[in-house]
Amino acid sequence: MNGFKCAIYLDKEKIPVSAFRLIEMVPRGNADYSLETPVPGSIYRIYKNQFLYDKTALNPKIEDRDESPEDWIVEKVSFNAAYENV
């Protein structure tokens, strides 16, 4: 996954310096996960809960469709988010 998050730190002094350290990323496919230590069950449940969502209908809708290319089709699809009725 690639991306970034913009943030304004209102009380930067209250944030540990370690939170701003550079993290060296291992290129995908080169990490040896057999050397990793699993987190305790209590921490795993916290991680797992971050990915919970309301199991509701997504109601997909094709917003735009372009069939002009000879070998493929481009579609813009929208759908309801699976959280907070957004």
Helices and strands as residue ranges (DSSP letters): G 12-14, G 17-20, G 33-35, H 41-49, E 61-66, E 74-78
